[in-house]
Amino acid sequence: MESRFKIFSDPVHGFISVPRRLILDLIQAPEVQRLRRIRQLGVGYLVFPGAEHTRFGHALGAMALMQDALATLSEKGTPISPEEYTAALAAALLHDVGHGPFSHTLEHVLISDFHHEDMSRVILLRINERLGGALDLAIHMFDGTYERPFFHQLVSSQLDMDRLDYLRRDSFYTGVVEGEVGVDRIIKTLRIHPLEGGSGSQIVVESKGIYAVENFIISRRLMYWQVYLHKTVLAGDQLLRGIFQRVRWQLGQGNEEVERLCAPSLLFFLKHHLSIRDIEREEVLEHFCELDDTDVLYSLKQWAHASDAVLADLCRRFVNRDFFRVVFLPETPSVEEVEAWTYRVADWLRRAGLSSSVTSEEDATFYLSLANLRHSAYERKDEAICILDRTGRVRELSEIGDTGVLSALTRSVEKPYVAYPKEVDLGLEMGDEY
């Protein structure tokens, strides 16, 4: 007799039991299998040698945590039907199916105003049509339109299964122990209030789980600055974006060589200036579902031998991990400072034989980039984390936790920075190098 489950071995969560039929069919869907070819941390694998994990592993992990959360809530008396159980697993599994190659790095490069959640929904609808409406309830949970709102909170909130998995998973694969989160403790202290889980219900954390939640928020802040916004990760991000800006410029000039050397599915997005309004078009969706990290890496290796010296140099740098230098700035630079930096980069391009006196200043814009980081670990105004205290009263986390720590974590931290070739001296204080 065939088992009702298929077992997946996961280094983070151990053995994951995947229900057969719908959930296993979803895992086998081409749109989900594509996630095996997209790295979870974008260019992070070039900074942390172990960070080769993929969006596929994260999808399975989020689904596994959803299983644990639903079991906990059921044990505490909240009724969950078999249909709701399956739909919640499907929503967790498919929540990130809309990610493009290199995850967040290229989100707004290939499609303007792009948010992967919007593409995830479009792909959900596509799979649902193919399955004859089997995902109707999962889509309602994903959208937050289901009559029992706590299901949506489990899929998308400040304490959802997505965040709980990626913090634990990314900490494991990068070796950054500061990101370790007491996921089991958090899930075991979840409950629904009111308990029956009606239309006005919400996810709350029992008071005994408050320290695990505080640790989760602190770990999230540490992971952002030590991993997701690491200086070398930023350098790789800016280099990759500079490459695609150059490619688009060359395509606009009618450069057939650049077009010929590009992977077909990637070329579609580089030749067409698409926005979020286009993602429901069948042609766009079809090309997107064929696109992954492989297309980008193939194209970079081909362009590294292009006749355009600037494009070839930029691609060679990425392939060989010869990244730009990133320096955090005390304040946003003035127009005069940026002009001076651009002149220095242009001068180096001329001396290096990568550019001429006619084009060097324009070419310098592909090597010099300015950006501003902004991050807040806990957004209590938008999606507060609620604690159920020992008297049965529901209170926002900062009202009951260590307010000094939480107050600091709710503040948005901003850091302007500049990325530029290491061969150029901009006269800046380098700070800590990684």
N, C-alpha and C positions, 0 to 999 in steps of 0.2 A: 504494500500500500504506500502510495507516494505521500511524503510529508507535506503538510500545509504551508511550510516555510522553506525558503532557501537561505542558507547561511553564508554571509559575507564576513571575512576576517578583516577587521579594521585595527590598525596599530594604536588608535586613540581610544576607541570605545570597546575594543574586544570583538566578540562575535555579535554580528547584527542579524537578527531574524527578519527576513523580508517576506511578507505574506505573498503567496502565489496569486495568480489571476491578475487583477487590475494593477497592483503596485509593481509586481515583477514585470508585467507587460510594459509599464511606463519606464522602468529602468532599461528595458531593451529597446525603447524607442530611439530612433536615430538622433533626435534632438537632445536626448539625455546622454547617449553614448558620446556625442560630440564634446561633452564636458570633460571627457578623459583627455582631450587634446588642448585644454586651456588651463594654464597654471593658475593656481589660486592667488598667488601674490604678484602676478605680472612679472616685472623685472627683478623681483625680490630674490629669485634663485641665483642671480648673479652677485648677490651680496651675502646671502646665507646659503652655504653649499647644500644644506639638507632640504631647502625649501622647494622641492620638486613636486610637491603635492598638487592635486588638480581640483577643479571645481566639482568633478564627479564624486571624489571622496567626501568633500564638504556636503554635497547634496545628500549622500547616504547618511552622513553623520547627523545632519539636521533632522532627517526623518527618524533616526534611531532615538534622538532626544525627544522628539514628539511622542514616540511610543512610550518612553519613560514618563513623560509629563502626563499623558492621558491616563496611564495606569495609576499614577499618584492621585490625580483628581477623582478618578472613579472610586478608589479605595476610601477617599474621604467623604463620599456620599453624593457627588455630582453625577447625575445620570448622563451617559454618553452612549448613543445608539451605535450599532455596527456600521451604519451608513456614515454617521458623523466621524467615527474612528477612521474609516478608510479615506474619507475626503480630507481629513486633517493630515494624514500621512502623505497623501498626494500633494497637497498644497505645500507642505514642508519640503518634499522631494524636489518640486518644480519651482521653488521660489526664486532660484538664481539661474534658471535655464536661459534667460535672456542676456547673459553676459557675452561680450564679444572677446576677440583675441587679446591677450595680455590684460584681461580683466578691466580694471578701472583706468589704466593708462591711456587707452585709445578711445574711451567712451565718447568724448565730444569731438574727436578728430575725424572719425569715419561718418558720424551722423551728428549734426548740430542739435543742441538742446536735448541730447539723448540721456535717458535714464534707463538702466537695465531693467528696472521693475516694469516699465511700460512695455518693453520688448518681451519680458517674461509673460505678461498677460496675453499679448498677441499670440505667442507660441502656445500658451495654455489653450486658447480658443481654437487654434489650429489642430492640436492633438485631440481636443474634445470633439470637434466635428468628425474627425477620423474614427473616434470611438463611439459615435452615436449618442453623445450627451452624457457619457459616464462621469465627466468631470464638472457637471453643473454645480453641484454642492461645493466642490473644492474651489471653484472660481468665486462663488459667493463668499467663502471664507477668506480667500485671497484679497478680494475687493473690500471686505469689511461690510458687506451688505447682508450677511446672514443674521437671522434674528437673535442668535446667541453670540454676542460680540467677543466673548473671551477666546473663541477659536481664532479670530483675526489677530488678537494680541499675541497668541502663541506663535503666529507666523510672522508678524511684523509689529514690533514694539521695542522699547529699550531693554527688555528682558526676554526677547524671543529666542526661539531655538536656533535661528541663524547666528546670532551674536554669541550665544553660549558655545556653539560648535566652533565657529571660526577663531575665537580667542584661544580656546583650548587646543585646537588643531594647529594653528599658526605658531603658538608657543612651543608645541611639541616638535614641529619640523624645523623651526629656526633655532631651537636650543635656548631661547630667551626665557629663562625660568621666571622672570618677573611677571610674565603674562599668564602664569598658571592660575586657573580659576576653579573654585570649589563647585563645579557644575552639579555634582550629585547632591550636595547639600542644598543648593538653591532649588533644584527640582523637587526634592523631598519636602521642602517647606512651602511649595506653591499650593494655593487653594482658590476656590471660586467664592466670591461674595456678591450677593447671597448664594448660599450653597447650592440651591437648585439650578442655578445657571440660566436664569431667564433673560429677558431683553435688556434689563438694567444691570446685569452682572458684570463683574470685572475680575481680572487676575490680581490677586494680592499675595504677599509673602507673609507667612507667620513670623511673629517677632523673633523667634529663635533663629531665623535665617538672616537677620539684618546684617550681621558681620560678614557673612558670605557675600551678600549683595554689595556692601561697601567695598570689599576686596575686589569684586567683579569690576566696579567702576574705576577703582585705582588701577587695576591691571589693564583695563582698556586704555586709560591715559598713557600708561607706560608703554604699551604695545604700539600705540600710534607714534610716539616720539622715538622709540627704539627700533621699530620695524617698518610700519607703513609709511612713515615720513622720515625715515633714515636718510641722511645726506646723500649717500651713494645711490639709494633707490631713487631719490629725486633727480640725481644726475642722469641716471639711466632713462627715467621718464622724459626729461627734457630733451635728451639726445634723440630718443625715438620720435618724439613729436616734431623735432626739427627736421628729421629725415622726411617725414610725411608732408611737411610744409614744402620742402624742396621738391619732392616728387610731384606734388600738385602744381607747383610753379612750372616745372618742366613739362608736364602734360599740357598745361595752358599754352606753352610755347610750341606745342605740336611735336614734342620729342618722341619719335617712334621707338627709339631704342629703349627708353625707360618703360614705355608701354609694353614692348615685347618681352622684357625681362621680368614682368610682374605676374604673380599668380592670378589667374582669371577672376576668382571670387573677390579678391582684394582689389583688383583693378576696377571692378564695378563701382565700388564705394569711393575710389579716388577720382574717377572720371565724372561721377555724378555728385552734385552738391545736394545732399539729402538732408532733410530735417526730420524731427520727431513725427511730423505730420505724414511722412511717407512710409512709416514702418508697417502699415497694414496692407500696403500694395504687395501682391503675390510675388512679383519679380524681386522686390527688395527682401522679402521674407525668405524666399528660396535661396538667394545668394548669402544672406546672413547665416542661415542654418548650415551652410557649407563652409563657413569661414572659421578658422581657428589659428592657434599659434603657428602651426606648420606653414600656413600661407605667408605669414609675415616673415618668418625666419628664412624661408626659401627666397623670397623677394629681396631681402636684405643681402643675402649672399650673392645673388645675381647682380644687384646694383653696385656692390663693392668693386665690380670690374667695369662699371659704366664709364663712358668717355667724359661725362661731366665730373670734373675733378672734385668739386665740392660734395656732390652726392656720394661719389665713391669713397671719399675720405670719411664722411659721416657714417656710412654703412660699415666701413672697415673698423671704425672706432667701436661701434656697437658689437659687431661680431667678435672682436678681439678683446672686448671689455676695457677699452681705452676711453673711459668716460670723462666728461667735463668735471671741473671743480665746482663745488657748491659752497657759497659763503653766505651765512645768515647776516643780515644787516640790522643795525640798530633802528633804522627808520627808512621809509621809502625814499629812494634816491631822487635827486633833482633832475630836471631835464638836462642841465649842463653836465652833470656827472655821467648820465647815460650817453650823451654825445661823445664825451671824452673816452669812455670805455669802448664805444663803437669804433672810434678812430684807432684805438690801440689794437683791437681785434682785426680791423681792416688792414692795418699796417703789417701785422703778422701774416695775414693771408697772402699779401703781396710778396713778402720776403720768403714765404714757404713755397711760392710758386703755385698756390692753389687758386689765385685770383689775379685779375689785372687791375690797373689803376682805374679803369672805367667802371668795373663791376664790384670792386672790393667792399665798398660801404654797404651795398645791397646784400652781398654775400655774407657780410658780417652778421646780419640779422638772423641767420640760420645757426650761428654759433653762440650768440649772446641772448640769454633769455632772463626775464625778470618775472617773479611770481610772488604771491603772498599766501602763506599757509594760515589756515584758521581751523581750530579744533576745540570742541568742548566735550568733555567726557560724559556729562549728564545734562540733558535738556529737560529740566523739571517743569518748565512752562508748557511744553507741547505734549509730552507723554510721560507724566509723572509715574514713578514707581511707588506703589502703595503698600503700606505695611499694616497688617492686622494686629493691633496690640493685644495685650493680655486681657483687656476689659471688653474686647469685641469691637472696638472702634477702629475705623479705617483712617489712617493718617499718611500724609505724603512723607517720603523717606527722610527729607531734611528736617522734618519736625520732630523726629524721634531718634535719628542717628547722631553721629559725631558731626555737629553742624559746622565746626571749624574746617574739618577735612572736606565735607561735601560742598561747603560754600566755595572753597578754592577750586573744586572740580567742576562746578557749574559755570565758572568764568571762562569765556572764550579766549584762548591764547592765540595771538597773531604773530607771525614771523615772516617778514619780507626776506627774500633771498635772490641771489644772482647766480646763474650758471654760465660758465665760460671755459675755453680751452686752458689746460694746465700750462701750455707753452706761453701763455700771455700773462704779463704782470699788470694787474689793474691797481696795484698799490693798496690792496685791502688786507686787513688783519684776517688770517686764515682760521683762527680758532682751532678747535679739535678736529683732527683729520681721522677718517675711518678707513 
